[in-house]
């Protein structure tokens, strides 16, 4: 670093576990960009102050993680159209007088699917959980022409509110077979027609240190899975993934989504294109750090 270094950072609570600094600082080094990236734990009552202070200090760009992806929006001067529809941002880009919010989670997830050879148009998808990341993925499904989303959640009310919003937003009947998003309780999966589905686990159930937990314990559910993606990446193989594989399905954790959403943010901040050489190298560093 020197007096000409630009600064980017992560806002969240907690942030001590984050490997975003590894992603961005390695990208900067590989691309010859004079920048440094750090992580800041922000208390809820200081979020707006932190965003304003970052702009005053000339912080070039920021990532936002749990629990502030929605709470940060009132502190922004603008929001990308897609991020506005999702109602959550994870990337802040400097504008005239403040920051503009974007959502690169959907970019990261779609790119991970493409690595798996999976495209979304015309598919039926099962999504477990109705939190912030789930919200982004449900909207991505609508934007990409998914035929049906089966949204499974412990709280049906929360999931139904999301489903109602998305169904109204896309105003289509999923090919004549009903609404785009249908809600079920976690124990109601038997209502899903027999078949093989892309299945996305978006909850924090099974995250370290509670690695023996899983949102749906019944082995029968996993007979529905063609490819299971657990957005948790610690542990690298979750109980959800283990159950998918024992049922004969492919399974992958969320490490690539984390990488690709970070790459998309970096490209926005510095108007560059990150290549396969850089992403492959950083993915190996991430795996090494995770002990994979």
For each residue, the residues with C-beta under 8 A, 3 or more apart:
1: 5 34 36
2: 5 34
3:
4: 34
5: 1 2 34 35 36
6: 33 34 35 36 58 60
7: 35 36 37 38 57 58 59 60
8: 24 35 36 37 59 60 61 62 63 269
9: 37 38 39 40 54 59 62 63
10: 15 18 20 21 37 38 39 40 62 63 64 65
11: 15 40 42 47 50 51 54 62 63 64 65 68 72
12: 15 18 39 40 41 42 64 65 66 67 68
13: 41 42 43 44 66 67 68
14: 17 41
15: 10 11 12 18 39 40 41 65
16: 39 41
17: 14 234
18: 10 12 15 21 39 65
19: 22 23 258 286 289 290
20: 10 23 24 37 39 63 65 258 262
21: 10 18 24 25 37 38 39
22: 19 25 26 282 285 286 289
23: 19 20 26 27 258 259 262 263 266 282 286
24: 8 20 21 27 28 35 37 262 266
25: 21 22 28 29 35 36 37
26: 22 23 29 30 278 281 282 285
27: 23 24 30 31 33 262 263 266 274 278 282
28: 24 25 31 33 34 35 36 37
29: 25 26 32
30: 26 27 277 278 281
31: 27 28 270 272 274 278
32: 29
33: 6 27 28 270 272
34: 1 2 4 5 6 28
35: 5 6 7 8 24 25 28 60 270
36: 1 5 6 7 8 25 28
37: 7 8 9 10 20 21 24 25 28
38: 7 9 10 21
39: 9 10 12 15 16 18 20 21
40: 9 10 11 12 15 50
41: 12 13 14 15 16
42: 11 12 13 46 47 50 68
43: 13 46 47
44: 13 47 67 71
45:
46: 42 43 49 50
47: 11 42 43 44 50 51 68 71 72 75
48: 51 52 74 75
49: 46 52 53
50: 11 40 42 46 47 53 54
51: 11 47 48 54 55 62 72 75 76 92 98 99
52: 48 49 55 56 75 98
53: 49 50 56 57
54: 9 11 50 51 57 59 62 99
55: 51 52 58 59 94 97 98 99
56: 52 53
57: 7 53 54
58: 6 7 55
59: 7 8 9 54 55 62 94
60: 6 7 8 35 94 269
61: 8 91 92 93 94 265 268 269
62: 8 9 10 11 51 54 59 91 92 99
63: 8 9 10 11 20 90 91 92 262 265
64: 10 11 12 68 69 72 89 90 91 92 101
65: 10 11 12 15 18 20 68 69 90
66: 12 13 69 132
67: 12 13 44 71
68: 11 12 13 42 47 64 65 71 72
69: 64 65 66 72 88 89 90 132
70: 73 87 88 89 132
71: 44 47 67 68 74
72: 11 47 51 64 68 69 75 76 89 92 101
73: 70 76 79 87 89 101
74: 48 71
75: 47 48 51 52 72 98 99
76: 51 72 73 79 89 92 98 99 100 101
77: 95 96 97 98 99 100
78: 95 98 100 101
79: 73 76 83 84 89 100 101 102
80: 83 84 89 100 101 102 103
81: 84 85
82: 85 86 103 106 139 143
83: 79 80 86 88 89 101 102 103
84: 79 80 81 87
85: 81 82 139 169
86: 82 83 103 106 135 136 139
87: 70 73 84 135
88: 69 70 83 103 105 132 135 136
89: 64 69 70 72 73 76 79 80 83 92 101 102 103
90: 63 64 65 69 102 103 104 105 261 265
91: 61 62 63 64 101 102 103 104 261 264 265 268
92: 51 61 62 63 64 72 76 89 99 100 101 102
93: 61 99 100 102 268 269
94: 55 59 60 61 99 100
95: 77 78 98 99 100
96: 77
97: 55 77
98: 51 52 55 75 76 77 78 95
99: 51 54 55 62 75 76 77 92 93 94 95
100: 76 77 78 79 80 92 93 94 95
101: 64 72 73 76 78 79 80 83 89 91 92
102: 79 80 83 89 90 91 92 93 265 268
103: 80 82 83 86 88 89 90 91 106 136
104: 90 91 107 108 261 262 264 265 268
105: 88 90 108 109 133 136 137 257 261
106: 82 86 103 109 110 136 137 139 140 143
107: 104 110 111 260 261 264
108: 104 105 111 112 256 257 258 259 260 261 262 263 264
109: 105 106 112 113 136 137 140 231 257 260 261
110: 106 107 113 114 120 140 144
111: 107 108 114 115 256 257 260
112: 108 109 115 116 229 252 254 256 257 260
113: 109 110 116 118 119 120 198 229
114: 110 111 117 118 119
115: 111 112 256
116: 112 113 227 229 250 252
117: 114
118: 113 114 123 198 227
119: 113 114 123 144
120: 110 113 123 125 140 141 144 145 146
121: 144 145 146
122: 145 146 147
123: 118 119 120 146 147 197 198
124: 146 147 148 149 150 195 197 198
125: 120 141 146 148 149 150 197 198 199 200
126: 149 150 152 189 192 197 198 199 200 224 225
127: 134 137 138 141 149 150 151 152 199 200 202
128: 134 152 153 186 199 200 201 202 203 215 216
129: 133 134 152 153 201 202 203 215
130: 134 135 151 153 155 158 159 162
131: 134 135 202 203
132: 66 69 70 88 135 136
133: 105 129 136 137 202 231
134: 127 128 129 130 131 137 138 151 162 200 202 203
135: 86 87 88 130 131 132 138 139 162
136: 86 88 103 105 106 109 132 133 139 140
137: 105 106 109 127 133 134 140 141 200 202
138: 127 134 135 141 142 149 151 162 163 166 181
139: 82 85 86 106 135 136 142 143 166 169
140: 106 109 110 120 136 137 143 144
141: 120 125 127 137 138 144 146 149 180
142: 138 139 146 149 166 169 170 180 181
143: 82 106 139 140
144: 110 119 120 121 140 141
145: 120 121 122
146: 120 121 122 123 124 125 141 142 149 180
147: 122 123 124 174 175 177
148: 124 125 174 177 178 180 181 182
149: 124 125 126 127 138 141 142 146 166 180 181 182
150: 124 125 126 127 182 184 189 192 197
151: 127 130 134 138 159 162 163 181 182 183 184
152: 126 127 128 129 159 183 184 185 186 188 189 215 216
153: 128 129 130 156 158 159 183 185 186
154: 185 186 215
155: 130 158 159
156: 153 159 160 183 184 185
157: 160 161
158: 130 153 155 161 162
159: 130 151 152 153 155 156 162 163 183
160: 156 157 163 164 183
161: 157 158 164 165
162: 130 134 135 138 151 158 159 165 166 181
163: 138 151 159 160 166 167 179 181 182 183
164: 160 161 167 168
165: 161 162 168 169
166: 138 139 142 149 162 163 169 170 180 181
167: 163 164 170 171 179 180 181
168: 164 165 171
169: 85 139 142 165 166
170: 142 166 167 180
171: 167 168
172: 180
173: 176 177 178 179 180
174: 147 148 177 178 179 180
175: 147
176: 173
177: 147 148 173 174
178: 148 173 174 182
179: 163 167 173 174 182
180: 141 142 146 148 149 166 167 170 172 173 174
181: 138 142 148 149 151 162 163 166 167
182: 148 149 150 151 163 178 179
183: 151 152 153 156 159 160 163
184: 150 151 152 156 188 189 191 192
185: 152 153 154 156 188
186: 128 152 153 154 189 215 216
187: 216 218
188: 152 184 185 191
189: 126 150 152 184 186 192 216 218 220 221 224
190: 220
191: 184 188
192: 126 150 184 189 195 197 224
193:
194: 224
195: 124 192 224
196: 224 225 226 249
197: 123 124 125 126 150 192 224 225 226
198: 113 118 123 124 125 126 226 227 229
199: 125 126 127 128 224 225 226 227 228 229 244 249
200: 125 126 127 128 134 137 228 229 231
201: 128 129 206 215 228 229 230 231 232 238 240
202: 127 128 129 131 133 134 137 231
203: 128 129 131 134 206 215
204: 207 232
205: 210 213 214 215
206: 201 203 210 211 212 213 214 215 230 232 235 238 239 240
207: 204 210 211 232 234 238
208: 211 234 235
209:
210: 205 206 207 213
211: 206 207 208 235 238 239
212: 206 239
213: 205 206 210 239
214: 205 206 217 238 239 240 243
215: 128 129 152 154 186 201 203 205 206 240
216: 128 152 186 187 189 221 240
217: 214
218: 187 189 221
219: 222 223 243 246 247
220: 189 190 223
221: 189 216 218 224 225
222: 219 225 228 243 244 246 247 249
223: 219 220 247
224: 126 189 192 194 195 196 197 199 221
225: 126 196 197 199 221 222 228 244 247 249
226: 196 197 198 199 249 250
227: 116 118 198 199 244 249 250 251 252
228: 199 200 201 222 225 240 241 244 249 250 251 252
229: 112 113 116 198 199 200 201 251 252 253 254 257
230: 201 206 238 240 241 251 252 253 254
231: 109 133 200 201 202 253 254 257
232: 201 204 206 207 235 238 240 253 254
233: 236 253 254 255 258 290
234: 17 207 208 290
235: 206 208 211 232 238
236: 233 253 255 287 290 291 292
237: 241 242 251 253
238: 201 206 207 211 214 230 232 235 241 242 253
239: 206 211 212 213 214 242 243
240: 201 206 214 215 216 228 230 232 243 244 251
241: 228 230 237 238 244 245 251 252 253
242: 237 238 239 245 246 251
243: 214 219 222 239 240 246 247
244: 199 222 225 227 228 240 241 247 249 250 251
245: 241 242 248 249 250 251
246: 219 222 242 243
247: 219 222 223 225 243 244
248: 245
249: 196 199 222 225 226 227 228 244 245
250: 116 226 227 228 244 245
251: 227 228 229 230 237 240 241 242 244 245
252: 112 116 227 228 229 230 241 256
253: 229 230 231 232 233 236 237 238 241
254: 112 229 230 231 232 233 257 258
255: 233 236 258 259 283 286 287 290 292
256: 108 111 112 115 252 259 260 283
257: 105 108 109 111 112 229 231 254 260 261
258: 19 20 23 108 233 254 255 261 262 286
259: 23 108 255 256 262 263 279 282 283 286
260: 107 108 109 111 112 256 257 263 264 279
261: 90 91 104 105 107 108 109 257 258 264 265
262: 20 23 24 27 63 104 108 258 259 265 266
263: 23 27 108 259 260 266 267 274 278 279
264: 91 104 107 108 260 261 267 268
265: 61 63 90 91 102 104 261 262 268 269
266: 23 24 27 262 263 269 270 272 274
267: 263 264 270 271 272 273 274
268: 61 91 93 102 104 264 265 271
269: 8 60 61 93 265 266
270: 31 33 35 266 267
271: 267 268
272: 31 33 266 267
273: 267
274: 27 31 263 266 267 278 279
275: 278 279
276: 279 280
277: 30 280 281
278: 26 27 30 31 263 274 275 281 282
279: 259 260 263 274 275 276 282 283
280: 276 277 283 284
281: 26 30 277 278 284 285
282: 22 23 26 27 259 278 279 285 286
283: 255 256 259 279 280 286 287
284: 280 281 287 288
285: 22 26 281 282 288 289
286: 19 22 23 255 258 259 282 283 289 290
287: 236 255 283 284 290 292
288: 284 285 291 292
289: 19 22 285 286
290: 19 233 234 236 255 286 287
291: 236 288
292: 236 255 287 288
